[in-house]
Amino acid sequence: MRPLSADDVVRGQFTGYRDEAGVAEGSDVETFCALRLFIDSNHHG
């Protein structure tokens, strides 16, 4: 697997998360992420 770069990662917060009970009004906690992975499978070793 190739190392991750900043361009391979997306983090965010679902709309409405701050409206949930117990969540701080200005919370910046991420509630999801997405990764792009590159797996080099042609390696012969």
Secondary structure, DSSP 8 states (H G I E B T S, - for coil): -----GGGEEEE--TTGGGSTT--TT-----EEEE----------
